[in-house]
């Protein structure tokens, strides 16, 4: 498959820690490390600075797995049985925000980039959040300087603000945190 083709992934939702096999946890950690090493993704607070190995993010994957519940879901996209990308969507827990959800950890395996996996994940999470979780709005934050805001805008999201210089990647490399919203 070439970068000009659009892949049609298979989607699987996970809502319980027991649903994530050891193999899937390893695949999630490998994807996360590869994405960080390619310049993207959030680096877990308890990880060293890049380059990362899958072992560096295993504890973060385990924490995500343990947080799964019907109100916090991991959505995985696979192509031919291989993890191609994933994200997390969760309902806000405060009663004043319970109609909203947050999307985190949007990642596409590096060797699957350009095939539409990320776009497919964003379209699928929109339907899951609205139709299955009963949410009315989603929010996320993204790092400036990577073109992520353009990706999310193409998927229907709107930039609602920025925290200037909130993310320090290295001395002298501060980036805005872009705040985005999607009405469902």
C-alpha positions, 0 to 999 in steps of 0.5 A: 500500500502506498501513501496515496492509498487510503487504508481501511482499518479494523477497529476494536474498542477496549473497555476493561483492563482484562481485554488488553492482552500482553501482546497488545500491550507490547504493541501499544508500547512499541507504537508509542516509543516509535511515535515519540522517537519520530518526534510526536506523541506525549512522553509519559512523565516517568519516562526518560527523554527520547530516544525511548524503547518500548520498555520505557513506556510499558508502565504508562501503557499499564496505567492506561489499561487499568483506567479502562472502563465504559467511560474510558475506552481505548480504540485500536486500528489494525491492518492485516492484524497489525496495530496501525494506530490507537487513541484513548477517549474518556468522559470527563468525571466532574458533573459539570463536564460529564457531557464532554469527553477528552481524546488523548494519545492519538498515535499512528504507527510510523510505518503506517503514516500517510495511509489515512489511519489517523483520520479513520481513528478520528472519524470513528471516535466521533461516532463512538463518543456521540452514539455509544457514550452519549457525549456532546463535545470532545476536547483535546490538546496538541503540540504546536509545530508539528502540523497537528492543528491542521490534521485536527481541523481537517477532521472537523475540530476547531482551535479554541485557544492556546497556552503559549510556550506551555510545552518545553521540548528542550532548552530554547524549544518551547511550543504552544499547547493548542486547545481544540474542541469538536461539537458532536 
